[in-house]
Every structure is written in structure tokens, then in C-alpha cells.
Amino acid sequence: MTTDFATQPLLGREALAEAAQRVDDLLAGLPSPSARTPGQREAAASALDGIRAMRADYVAAHAEAIYDELTGRRARSLRIDELVRAAARAFPGLVPTDEQMAAERARPQAEKEGREIDQGIFLRGILRADRAGPHLLDAMLQPTPRALKLLPAFTESGVVQMEAVRLERRDGVAYLTLCRDDCLNAEDAQQVDDMETAVDLALLDPAVRVALLRGGEMSHPRYRGRRVFCAGINLKKLSSGGIPLVDFLLRRELGYLHKIVRGVVTDGSWHSRTIEKPWIAAVDSFAIGGGAQLLLVFDHVLAASDAYFSLPAAKEGIIPGASNFRLSRFTGPRVARQVILGGRRIRADEPDARSIVDEVVPPGELDAAIDAALARLDGEAVLANRRMLNLAEEPPEEFRRYLAEFALQQALRIYGEDVIGKVGRFAAGSA
């Protein structure tokens, strides 16, 4: 007998919802996390551990059927934020509701219940699934509605000014300038939204042949008037609860960074489902954390000789995106471990930097070097060869498996006591 796709997840659905409600009732009767007694903390942790084990088992058993129900057998493409909201409505108790997530967003990180961990459990299960996972990756490679709305005006004017990114097209080049001048281009959800929009526009505009990312001039007192590439994740925002798992940490990796590697998915033609273009990055001053992660997806990287690179994951306590997946390919495993586990900072003028950066030039010569690099990468053969290199170096299935585990492990990390303590001290010290 054939089982309809919508009925399989019903097995155990009510039991999961009832168990989740009991945990929610327990948490509602407790003080806020920081005010709980040791006994109350132990009771909450035990209850959460139990329900999360149930959720992990449930998704592992039913991931394909759950995804088919939410997407109409993959007839609809849902981005990760849309997918978790749809799952909350269709499968009570599986992931947090909109109301629960709204309550979480209103709290600093130390006062949250960690409901994003449940989103991480769900997305890990979906990304692991052989049919659902690739479909979700494709959904995240489609242009965003915001980009499609801005595209007609951009193709006409060649300029879009957003809060975190300025995009300008000149002579076939899309110039993306990070322009958070007050915070050294530190990353938050607004920056991710603006970057994905800018990447989409650069890829979709037929007049753009190659793209460049560079940091703008800063108004920050320590770097006033100087260009800065990126200071990494905004730790103040993380401490205050403003760095979401879905809309920042996962959207960043599955959205604009993956689009730089793979391009955007469109209706396309018989020979290609994606629009891809070469990408160049130019580093002034430093590329810290997320800034250094960015360099690993670009086709050509230039840096001023006084710049440096670092991935302070051990210091912050979080996972540096997909760097654990990509960095060894560039530097080899020993240097990758020194950078990620030991917090090593690499100067642009030392030998190991040449595994990350293609060209290092004096600051005064960077503009000319950028122009020369743009000319070299402006060619039809470059497009075909970069596609084949990316397929060989970063197979889609391996990327999917990494991001599946990252979805949960990063969720666990941002609620770790060590992380909450570190970012809290950073926020207090920089206030």
C-alpha cells in the first residue's frame, strides 16, 4: 500500500507536540535564565535536553516527508527563514513559533532560552537529507525579492546605496564597498541582507562582467579616513541578542557567500542553471573573522602590505563559518589549525599570507593593482574555468554536509556559557 507523503510525519507528531508543550510550561514557570537557582537550571537543562533528543530523532526519521509537506513535494522553494516558520505552523513543537522567537529577540543573549538550537536541529536534519538538502541549497541560491525589486533601477542608474553596502557599476565592473564607517564594517543581520542584495544585483545585471569588494573609508576614531575591509562579527550585537542563527549565521553562508561561489539560480538556459561571475577582493588594514572568511570564496585577493588577517574563533568561542571547511585547502592543515584553534594573526607581508592572498602591494599601489586584476579576470574563459575549479575544490555535496552540522554546532556555540561571558565582557568594555 502506498503511503501519502503528508501522512508519514503524522507518526509521533502529536506526542512530540505534547512533550514540547510540557517543556514550555515548565520554562514559563521559571524565572529568567540568569535568575534561576542551580536546581532550576538543572531542571530546565534536563527538560530541554530530553525534548531536543526527541526533535533530533523525529527529524532524522522524517526529514524528507517533512520537507515534502512544507514545499509541496519540492514544488515550492522556501528560504531557510520561510522554512522554519512553515515548520512551526505545520509541526507544533518541532521548532519555535513566531511568538516564541519574537520573545527571544527581545532579550539579550544571556537571557534567552536558546530556542535557536531547535532551529539548528531541524535545519541539520533537512540539510542532511538526500533530496531535501540539495533543494534547500538551490532555494537559497535564488535571487532575493529585495534584489529583484531593485534590479530595474540599478540596471538603469548603475548605483544602489544601502546602509552597509554601496554598489556601483562602472565600465562593466560592479564595485561593492562596505560602508559601515562607524564600526569598522562589523557584520550584523543588516550587513548580510545588504550584501546578499548587492551580490544578487551584480550577478543579475547583464552589464556587469566582474565584481570587486573593498572596504570604504572609516569615521571610527582609530581609523578615521582610512579604508578598512572588515572587523568580523559585531560582538556588541551578539551580546545584546541581535545576531540570529537563521537570518545571519546561516543566511550568510547559504546566501551571499555561496552565491559568490556558485552564482544565482535562474530559469537560465539548457546549458546553465546559474549566472556566475568572477569576484575580486581588496583588503585594506585588516580582514578579521568574517572578513577573513570572505577571502576564501573570491577568485583573486589583493592586500595592502600593512594589512593582516585573523580568525579569532578560539577567543570568541564560536565557529568561523565555513572556514573550517575551506581554509585547509588554501593554507594546509597545520596553518589552518594555528589560525582557527590558536588564534594566529597572519600579516600580509609574511610568507604564509601568500596562501590566502594572491598579490601584496604597498598601500599606495593598491588601486593600480586592482585595475590590473580586474582586467585579467574579465574574460569568457575565466567564467568556465572558475566554475570547474569550484566544482573540483568545493563539491556541492561536501559543502551541504558541512553546513548541516554547522547549523547545529554554531547554534550550540552561541548559547555556550563561555561565549555569553566573553561577548558580555567585550560589550561592557567597549561601551
C-alpha positions, -999 to +999 in steps of 0.1 A: +000+000+000+013+035-009+016+060+019+008+096+011+037+119+017+017+141+042+008+112+065+042+098+073+052+127+096+020+123+115+035+093+132+046+107+165+036+143+157+011+146+185+034+130+210+061+155+201+038+184+204+026+173+238+061+168+251+072+202+238+042+218+255+052+203+288+087+217+285+073+251+275+050+251+306+080+242+328+101+271+314+072+295+317+070+288+354+107+296+360+125+329+364+146+343+336+177+322+329+202+344+348+179+345+379+174+307+382+187+287+411+211+258+404+182+234+408+160+253+384+189+255+359+193+217+362+156+211+357+154+234+327+186+218+311+173+183+317+139+191+301+154+208+271+179+180+266+151+155+265+128+174+241+158+181+218+167+145+217+131+138+206+132+165+179+165+152+166+152+117+163+120+129+147+137+150+120+162+122+113+134+098+107+111+120+087+132+148+071+122+140+035+085+137+043+085+169+064+102+188+037+078+174+010+048+185+031+062+220+036+072+225-001+045+206-019+069+178-029+096+204-036+073+223-060+079+255-039+113+270-030+114+282+006+144+301+021+156+289+055+136+316+073+105+307+055+111+270+060+114+273+098+083+294+101+063+270+079+076+241+100+064+258+132+029+261+119+027+226+104+045+206+131+037+221+166+066+216+190+092+208+163+107+243+160+099+276+179+068+296+169+069+331+156+058+343+190+085+324+209+112+338+185+099+373+189+102+369+227+137+356+222+147+385+200+137+410+227+162+396+252+200+398+255+218+366+246+223+356+283+185+358+290+174+337+261+161+301+263+183+290+234+153+283+211+176+287+180+192+254+190+159+238+180+161+256+146+196+242+143+184+207+150+157+210+123+179+225+097+206+200+103+181+172+096+168+188+064+202+196+050+214+161+057+185+146+037+195+135+002+166+151-017+156+179+007+191+192+013+201+200-023+167+215-029+171+239+001+206+249-012+190+257-046+163+278-028+190+298-011+208+305-044+177+321-059+177+360-061+160+376-031+127+396-036+145+427-025+171+424-052+145+417-079+127+448-068+158+469-071+171+454-103+153+476-129+165+508-112+201+495-107+204+484-144+194+519-154+213+540-129+242+517-120+241+528-083+224+515-052+232+529-018+223+507+012+231+511+049+260+487+049+270+484+012+273+508-017+270+492-051+282+510-083+287+497-118+314+514-139+327+500-172+314+465-167+327+463-131+304+460-100+322+479-072+308+467-038+320+490-010+315+481+027+304+514+042+297+508+079+322+536+086+314+539+124+320+502+133+348+491+110+324+472+088+315+448+116+289+423+105+253+420+116+219+410+100+216+443+081+250+438+066+241+403+055+209+415+039+226+443+021+255+421+009+231+394-005+212+421-023+244+436-038+257+402-048+224+394-065+223+427-084+259+423-096+252+388-108+219+396-124+229+428-142+239+418-177+262+448-180+284+436-151+313+413-162+334+412-130+329+423-094+351+438-067+346+440-029+365+466-008+361+484+024+354+521+025+369+550+045+362+549+082+349+576+106+358+554+136+383+574+158+411+548+155+409+545+117+395+579+107+400+585+069+415+550+063+400+522+044+391+491+064+380+458+050+360+441+078+362+437+116+342+405+116+310+397+136+296+426+157+302+413+192+280+440+208+251+428+187+258+392+197+258+401+234+226+421+231+209+392+213+210+408+178+229+381+159+203+355+148+212+319+137+188+318+107+189+354+095+227+360+100+249+330+107+232+305+083+219+330+058+254+344+054+269+310+045+240+297+024+232+330+008+256+356-005+288+337+002+275+306-015+263+328-044+298+342-049+310+306-053+280+291-073+262+321-088+224+328-086+199+301-098+176+314-125+154+299-152+185+300-173+191+280-204+198+244-213+235+248-207+234+266-173+210+270-143+231+297-128+246+331-135+282+333-123+309+360-125+345+364-113+350+381-079+380+401-066+386+413-030+409+440-019+420+442+017+430+474+034+440+475+071+427+441+082+403+412+075+392+398+109+368+369+115+341+371+089+362+394+068+389+367+065+362+341+058+351+362+028+385+359+012+382+322+009+354+324-017+370+350-040+388+342-073+416+368-067+426+386-035+448+416-031+461+432+001+480+462+012+513+452+026+504+467+061+472+446+063+467+415+084+442+385+087+428+366+116+401+342+126+397+347+164+373+318+168+390+304+199+389+338+216+352+344+208+342+308+212+322+305+180+328+286+147+342+308+120+316+300+094+328+277+066+365+285+073+369+251+090+358+236+056+378+259+033+409+272+050+429+240+049+426+239+012+444+272+010+470+270+038+473+233+046+461+218+079+489+230+102+485+267+094+447+263+094+448+249+130+472+277+141+448+303+128+415+288+139+424+269+171+453+291+182+442+325+171+473+332+150+473+365+132+489+365+097+505+396+083+501+403+046+539+406+043+548+372+058+552+341+036+521+322+049+499+351+037+506+341+001+484+310+006+455+333+012+463+364-008+474+365-045+490+399-045+505+420-017+515+456-027+523+488-009+492+507+002+498+534-024+499+509-052+467+490-044+444+510-067+466+502-097+469+466-088+432+463-085+427+478-120+452+453-135+435+423-117+401+434-129+414+434-165+429+399-161+397+383-148+374+400-174+371+371-199+347+344-211+372+316-204+376+328-168+339+320-162+341+285-175+373+277-156+362+292-123+331+270-124+351+239-130+376+249-103+348+254-078+332+221-086+366+203-081+376+222-049+343+225-032+319+197-043+283+207-035+276+175-015+306+181+008+295+217+013+260+206+022+272+180+047+294+206+064+266+232+066+242+206+080+265+200+110+274+237+112+237+246+116+236+228+149+271+233+162+270+270+157+236+272+174+251+254+204+281+277+205+262+310+205+245+298+237+276+284+253+283+300+288+318+308+277+306+327+246+280+346+265+305+356+292+332+367+266+309+388+245+293+403+276+327+414+288+335+428+254+303+447+252+308+462+287+344+471+279+336+489+247+305+507+260 
